[in-house]
Amino acid sequence: MLSPFTPVTTPSAMAEACSSACKVRSSGQALHVAVIGSGAAAMAAALQAVERGARVTLIERGTIGGTCVNVGCVPSKIMIRAAHLAHLRRHSPFDAGISAAEPTVRRGRLLAQQQARVDELRHTKYERILHGAPAIAVVRGTARFNDAHRLTVALEGGGQQAVAFDRCLVATGASAAVPPIPGLMGTPYWTSTEALVSPDIPPRLAVIGSSVVAVELAQAFARLGSRVTILARNKLFFREDPAIGEALTTAFREEGIVVLEQTRTEGIAHADGEFVLTTNHEPLRADRLLVATGRTPNTRQLDLDAAGVTLDAQGAIVVDDHMRTNVPSIYAAGDCTDQPQFVYVAAAAGTRAAINMHGGDAALDLNAMPAVVFTDPQVATVGRSESEAQQAGIETDSRTLTLEHVPRALANFDTRGFIKLVAEAGSGRLLGVQAVAPDAGELIQTAALALSAGMTVHDLADQLFPYLTMVEGLKLCAQTFTRDVRQLSCCAG
């Protein structure tokens, strides 16, 4: 591990970085930016740098497009949507009036449809754009640092290429973390990558993990026909407001998903096509095992110590809110950094990194960063939870509205979940929102905008919201700070 991180925020350091960029431009030569990676952060930075007159060398060791489009967001949301439709054909609140039937799941056809859309988006949003950008040279290979201004790329077809740069963005993403469970290595376990392209739906699936990827894929496989057991070392979403994990656990168990809390996997064996998991409780048998215990930054092969770049204890690149590392010529963005691992954060960070490489002053404000988990019901959050606000020394006032008080949920005959607003006591300033609800992801951006605007819950309560929408629940919850919404008519203002 290198020396402690010192952000490049001092006037002299900023002047050095800006002066160097200006010297390159004043000499009549374009700034040369090396970008390592080709995902959301890398592409956003490369395109922004080109707009500002730079020439870019983009280095990619694997598939163009990074995690999200290839093996993450896009294929997982397609699979989750297909599983949701299978579930609704089997069970819905309207079964009394619309006949239900067990669906036939043709996994091969679903997979072909999924991968065709992945290929289409990768080509349209990444490969075609790169092909049409003459200022971006794509180098296929694995990069490592020689120092703060030079890279060596081990080329995909053999040989090496030296790349000297004025500025460099590291945007190498992250990979599935694999815990050191005795017996795991050498077994045909899945990470999310293998699970998403599995040609079969296993009869029995064990899932180790309790956060986003674990719960999303667990429910999807269950709805497509697997008998799923989740092994959580603590509880589901134990780092969030406790009500979130409780609501999701209840919903899962109602669907027949087994959630084993406070369960440690102590050993794994695989024989004759079957996994046997030894735990601190009863042993568990499964046909397939999905390990979804987080993601590790892809920084190990970069030789970042040769450039003097600081990493944290997890191997993530430490950056400030301008995406600067402790080395003035090197920036980083996306999942390889210590910032939140969301594709929209990565893209925003990449854009700002490119601006700042050219002497700009673009900061990334994460105070109103929304997050969504695509389970059913969905989980969506923004800002601080009640405990986070209190730990920061802020006295809070909060309200929780269960969905039986939201007209849209009543009309849907689906009142699973809640909406919670956390406010500053006295002023009513909105601090955070947590929601577990169908389509919670569609309402959370309104909460994020309210948070960004510095609105109070009283401001939110006074806004006009369209009737019979789930987002109206934000207004109703805000009204509970001063009124009993049970005593209001359907669309009382």
NORPEQUI-V525852 format. One record per run of one state. SS is the DSSP state (helix for helix, strand for strand, loop for the rest). FROM is the first residue (numbers start at 1). LEN is the number of residues. If there is no record, write none. Layout:
ss->SS from->FROM len->LEN
ss->SS from->FROM len->LEN
This chain:
ss->loop from->1 len->10
ss->helix from->11 len->16
ss->loop from->27 len->5
ss->strand from->32 len->5
ss->loop from->37 len->3
ss->helix from->40 len->12
ss->loop from->52 len->3
ss->strand from->55 len->6
ss->loop from->61 len->5
ss->helix from->66 len->6
ss->loop from->72 len->1
ss->helix from->73 len->18
ss->loop from->91 len->16
ss->helix from->107 len->25
ss->loop from->132 len->4
ss->strand from->136 len->12
ss->loop from->148 len->2
ss->strand from->150 len->6
ss->loop from->156 len->4
ss->strand from->160 len->5
ss->loop from->165 len->2
ss->strand from->167 len->4
ss->loop from->171 len->3
ss->strand from->174 len->3
ss->loop from->177 len->13
ss->strand from->190 len->1
ss->loop from->191 len->1
ss->helix from->192 len->5
ss->loop from->197 len->7
ss->strand from->204 len->5
ss->loop from->209 len->3
ss->helix from->212 len->13
ss->loop from->225 len->2
ss->strand from->227 len->5
ss->loop from->232 len->10
ss->helix from->242 len->13
ss->loop from->255 len->3
ss->strand from->258 len->3
ss->loop from->261 len->4
ss->strand from->265 len->7
ss->loop from->272 len->2
ss->strand from->274 len->6
ss->loop from->280 len->4
ss->strand from->284 len->3
ss->loop from->287 len->1
ss->strand from->288 len->4
ss->loop from->292 len->3
ss->strand from->295 len->3
ss->loop from->298 len->2
ss->helix from->300 len->3
ss->loop from->303 len->1
ss->helix from->304 len->3
ss->loop from->307 len->4
ss->strand from->311 len->1
ss->loop from->312 len->5
ss->strand from->317 len->1
ss->loop from->318 len->6
ss->strand from->324 len->1
ss->loop from->325 len->5
ss->strand from->330 len->3
ss->loop from->333 len->4
ss->strand from->337 len->1
ss->loop from->338 len->5
ss->helix from->343 len->15
ss->loop from->358 len->13
ss->strand from->371 len->3
ss->loop from->374 len->4
ss->strand from->378 len->6
ss->loop from->384 len->2
ss->helix from->386 len->6
ss->loop from->392 len->4
ss->strand from->396 len->7
ss->helix from->403 len->3
ss->loop from->406 len->1
ss->helix from->407 len->6
ss->loop from->413 len->5
ss->strand from->418 len->7
ss->loop from->425 len->4
ss->strand from->429 len->9
ss->loop from->438 len->2
ss->helix from->440 len->13
ss->loop from->453 len->3
ss->strand from->456 len->1
ss->helix from->457 len->6
ss->loop from->463 len->9
ss->helix from->472 len->8
ss->loop from->480 len->5
ss->helix from->485 len->3
ss->loop from->488 len->6
